Amino acid sequence: MYAVNYHRAASVADAAKLVTGGDAKLLSGGMTLIPAMKTRLAAPSDVVDLSRIKELQGVTVSGRTVTIGAATTHFDVASDDKLKHACPALAHLASLIGDPAVRYRATIGGSIANNDPAADYPAAMLALNATIITNTRQIAADKFFVGLFETALEDGEILTAVTFTAPAKAAYKKFRNPASRYAIVGVFVAKGEDGVRVAVTGAGDDGVFRSKEIEAALAKDFVASALDGVKVPATKLMSDIHASADYRANLVAVMAKHAVAAANA
């Protein structure tokens, strides 16, 4: 490590002032930033800690509208009874992330803002047609995730919450790396007021994406058998030590089938 100025923000407005100028970074759960600092892949002049800001924490359900504060931990998302009733698929997704130590510390906002190509929450946000709320504006999920570790957030902008309309049916299934528990392929399917949306994580060479082929098939009939014979192109999927692009293409269809079956169950 090296010398760094640590600030504990008391409010979002306080954090916005502290993060302005210099090379300051926002800290939520710290699951990515702290290891990056330890290995000197990141060297911020200042770290602004958001974890104690109460206004950024908690789950609110009003009718079918779900709002989750950015500093809400994975554990709190997974265990919230209101969310389990309104959108059990998202609560289940949170329960699959990492291990207990990670889930008690890491946050939904940190995961979304980091946009790791194998993270789970970005797929949920896309499939649920969520709105990402910051201290200055609201951004549709379709426009928020730009590329690998890249989002529409501007310098100094603070992600404060996410909100979405709970779908009629939804589920998430992933084929995970047994060591890291990151998704080699993860598929979130949702059927709601705006139709069927299907998002894939862990597979795209440019990060999370929506599968138009699977969406089109499920729009006709939201059953697993509707995906029989549906092919997902491997041309824009990644190949690495864990799986080839062709293997991932097959896994996307398989995980989508499992997700649809779970949603209908």
C-alpha positions, 0 to 999 in steps of 0.5 A: 500500500501507499499513502492515501487520504481516507474520508468517511462521508456523512451524507451523499452531499458530503461525498460529492464534495469530497470526491471532486478534484484530484484522483479520489475514488469512492469506496463502498464494500471495497471488494475491488478497490482495496485489492487493486490498491494493494497490488498498485493497479489503482493509486487514488490520492483520496478514498471516500467511504460511502458505507456509513451513509444511511440514506444509501442503505435498505430495500423499499417496496411500494406496490410493484416498485422496488428501490434498493439503496446503493450501499445495501449489502448482498446479504441484506438484498438476499435476506430482505423479506419484502424483496423475496416477495416482490422479486425473489429472483433478485434475492436469490441472485444475491445469495449466490455471490461469493461467500458469506464474508463477501456478501456481508461487506460488498454492496449492490451499488459497488457491483453495478458501478464496477461492472465486472464482466462476470458480475451478477447484478448487471444482468439483473438490472438489464433484464429487469429494465431497471433505472440507475439513480445517481446524485445528479440524474437517472439512467436506464440500465440499457444505457448504463452498462457501456463495456468491460468495467465501463459505465455511463457514470461521470467523474464524481457522480455517485450511484445512490439507488436502483429502482425497477418494477417487479416482473410477473416472472423472473429467475436467474441461473448461472454456471459458476467458477467453483473457486471465485463463484463468478459467472462463467455464464449467468442468465437472468430472464424476466417477463413483465409489463414491457415484455420479455427481457433476457440478460447474459453475464460472464460471457460477452467479450464486451461485458453484460448484454441482452440476448435478442435471440432468446428474447424473441423465442420467449416472447412467443411462448415463455416456456423452456421448450421454446428455446429448443434449437435456438442458437446464440452466436459465439462471435461476440463471446469471450474465450479464456482459460475457463471456457471457449466462446462456443462452449459459452454460447451453448451454456447461454441457451442451457442456463436460459432454459433452466432460468425459464423453468425456474421462473415458471415454477 
